[in-house]
Amino acid sequence: MTDTNPLLANGRLRQNAPKTVAGYRLFRTVIEQDGALPSAIKRFFLAAAACTKGYPEMAERELAAAAAAGLDLEHAASAMTILASSRGEGAAMRFGAVLARCYGSAALVDADTVPIEVAKGEATANFLTYFGQMPPSLGKLMELVPTGADAYYLMREGTLSGTALPPAHAELLLVTVLAADYSEWAAVHMDGARRAGASEAEIAEAVLCAVPVAGLSAWVVGATAMDAGKAG
């Protein structure tokens, strides 16, 4: 069978690093075959992480494969919302461009701005419910820039409960993205995924989706976060 993945197909790597190529092929097998998570979801997670790292060609290849495997447009579009909150405007818009190339004109919509007011105490209640206690970073934001705390709350809620993705998959997508950036905050969303019903095998596969964009360190950081979350 001819390898279509550019790393696996590279002659220099095949010649000089056969063990590296063989190991990468095994990682790709985990991602490209159904396991604890469906392959379409895993390639979707990988595409989102690729956008955060600035690899649009990889993102398009993976999202196109996810679409061909049955990932519907609204689930795919959820990554724009999640990336807007977790990795900012650039990553979200990069994913939006990839989404349009993979799904065509159906991915492009026009909609009016919807103003949303945050009631007094609403943000505080949300943070305490999700985190169990007030994180120092959010406590400082509420003390110094209350409007910023409301903004943070709205973006968090849009990310975790305002998309077409099931809550467990929204949390797991964040796990992949954060593992790709070697962030200790992956542990927070691993716990969120557990509360939403995700298994340890699903969390592990979400972490492994970061390896193609961030290397083996993504697994080391992710596995450490898995243990930290369970210990907490």
C-alpha positions in Angstrom: 0.0 0.0 0.0 1.3 3.5 -0.9 1.7 5.8 2.1 -0.2 9.1 1.6 0.9 10.8 4.8 3.9 13.0 3.9 6.0 12.0 6.9 5.5 8.3 6.2 6.1 8.7 2.5 9.3 10.7 2.9 12.2 8.7 1.4 14.9 10.3 3.6 13.1 9.4 6.8 12.4 5.9 5.5 16.1 5.4 4.8 17.5 7.1 7.8 14.9 6.6 10.5 13.0 3.3 9.9 12.1 2.9 13.5 10.8 6.5 13.7 8.6 5.9 10.7 7.4 2.6 12.0 6.4 4.2 15.3 4.7 7.1 13.7 2.7 4.7 11.5 1.5 3.0 14.7 0.4 6.4 16.1 -1.4 7.1 12.9 -3.1 3.7 13.1 -4.5 4.7 16.5 -5.9 7.9 15.1 -7.1 6.6 11.7 -9.0 3.5 13.1 -12.0 3.4 15.3 -11.1 2.7 18.9 -12.4 4.2 22.2 -13.2 7.2 19.9 -14.4 7.1 16.3 -11.7 7.8 13.8 -13.7 10.8 12.3 -13.7 12.4 15.8 -10.0 11.8 16.3 -9.0 13.3 12.9 -11.3 16.2 13.7 -9.4 16.8 17.0 -6.1 16.6 15.1 -7.3 19.1 12.6 -8.2 21.6 15.3 -4.8 21.2 17.0 -3.1 21.6 13.7 -4.8 25.0 13.3 -3.5 26.1 16.7 0.1 25.2 15.7 -0.1 26.9 12.3 -0.3 23.9 10.1 -3.3 24.6 7.7 -2.3 21.9 5.2 -2.3 19.2 7.8 -5.5 20.6 9.2 -7.2 20.4 5.8 -6.0 16.9 5.2 -7.3 15.6 8.5 -10.6 17.5 8.4 -11.3 16.3 4.9 -10.7 12.7 6.0 -13.1 13.3 9.0 -15.7 14.7 6.7 -15.4 11.7 4.3 -15.8 9.4 7.3 -19.1 11.1 8.2 -18.3 14.1 10.5 -21.2 16.5 9.9 -20.7 20.2 9.3 -22.2 21.5 12.5 -20.0 19.2 14.6 -17.0 20.3 12.6 -17.9 23.9 12.9 -17.9 23.6 16.7 -14.1 23.8 16.6 -14.3 27.4 15.6 -16.1 28.2 18.8 -13.8 26.2 21.0 -10.7 27.6 19.4 -12.0 31.1 19.7 -12.1 30.7 23.5 -9.1 28.5 24.0 -6.6 29.7 21.5 -7.9 33.0 20.2 -9.0 34.7 17.0 -6.2 33.6 14.7 -6.6 29.9 15.4 -10.4 30.1 15.1 -10.3 31.9 11.8 -7.7 29.6 10.5 -10.0 26.7 11.2 -12.9 28.5 9.6 -10.9 28.8 6.4 -10.1 25.1 6.5 -13.8 24.3 7.2 -14.9 26.3 4.2 -12.4 24.4 2.0 -13.6 21.0 3.2 -17.4 21.6 3.4 -17.9 24.3 0.7 -20.4 27.1 0.7 -22.6 25.4 3.3 -19.9 26.4 5.9 -20.4 30.1 5.2 -23.3 31.7 7.0 -24.4 35.2 7.8 -26.1 36.0 11.2 -26.9 39.0 13.3 -25.1 39.8 16.6 -27.1 38.7 19.6 -26.6 40.8 22.8 -26.5 38.8 26.0 -26.6 40.3 29.5 -25.0 38.5 32.4 -27.0 38.6 35.6 -25.3 39.6 38.8 -23.6 36.5 40.4 -24.1 34.4 37.3 -20.5 34.2 36.4 -19.5 33.4 40.0 -22.0 30.6 40.3 -20.8 29.1 37.0 -17.2 29.1 38.0 -17.9 27.6 41.4 -20.1 24.9 39.8 -17.5 23.9 37.2 -14.2 24.2 39.2 -15.5 23.4 42.7 -13.8 26.5 44.0 -12.8 29.9 42.6 -9.6 29.6 40.6 -7.2 32.4 41.7 -6.9 33.7 38.1 -10.7 34.1 37.8 -11.0 35.5 41.3 -8.5 38.2 40.3 -10.3 38.9 37.1 -13.6 39.3 39.0 -12.0 41.7 41.5 -10.1 43.9 39.1 -12.1 43.8 35.8 -15.6 42.5 36.5 -16.6 43.0 32.8 -13.7 40.7 31.8 -15.1 38.0 34.2 -18.5 38.2 32.5 -16.8 37.9 29.1 -14.7 34.9 30.3 -17.9 33.2 31.6 -19.8 33.8 28.3 -16.9 32.4 26.2 -16.5 29.4 28.5 -20.2 28.6 28.3 -20.2 29.0 24.5 -17.3 26.6 24.3 -18.5 23.9 26.7 -22.3 23.9 26.3 -23.1 26.1 23.3 -21.9 23.9 20.4 -23.3 21.0 18.5 -20.7 18.7 20.1 -21.7 16.4 23.0 -20.2 17.9 26.2 -17.7 15.0 26.5 -16.4 15.6 22.9 -16.1 19.4 23.5 -14.0 18.7 26.6 -11.9 16.1 24.8 -11.2 18.5 21.9 -9.9 20.9 24.5 -7.7 18.1 25.8 -6.1 17.6 22.4 -5.6 21.3 21.8 -4.1 21.8 25.3 -1.9 18.7 25.1 -0.6 20.0 21.8 0.6 23.1 23.6 1.9 21.2 26.6 -0.5 23.0 28.9 -1.2 21.8 32.4 -4.7 23.0 32.0 -5.4 19.8 30.0 -6.0 18.2 33.5 -9.0 20.6 34.1 -10.7 19.5 30.9 -9.8 15.8 31.4 -11.9 16.1 34.6 -14.6 17.9 32.7 -14.6 15.0 30.2 -14.8 12.5 33.0 -17.8 14.3 34.5 -19.4 14.2 31.0 -19.0 10.5 30.8 -15.7 10.0 29.0 -13.6 7.0 29.7 -9.8 7.0 30.5 -9.3 5.3 27.1 -11.1 8.1 25.3 -9.0 10.7 27.2 -5.8 8.8 26.2 -6.8 8.7 22.6 -7.6 12.5 22.6 -4.1 13.1 24.0 -2.6 10.9 21.3 -4.3 13.1 18.6 -1.8 15.8 19.6 1.3 13.7 18.8 1.3 14.4 15.0 1.4 18.2 15.7 3.4 18.3 18.8 5.5 15.1 19.0 6.0 12.6 21.8 6.1 15.3 24.5 2.4 15.8 24.0 1.8 12.3 25.4 4.2 12.8 28.3 2.5 16.1 29.3 -1.0 14.6 28.7 -0.3 11.5 30.7 1.0 13.6 33.6 -2.2 15.7 33.4 -4.3 12.5 33.5 -2.7 11.4 36.7 -2.9 15.0 38.2 -6.6 15.2 37.4 -7.4 11.8 39.0 -5.3 12.7 42.1 -7.3 16.0 42.4 
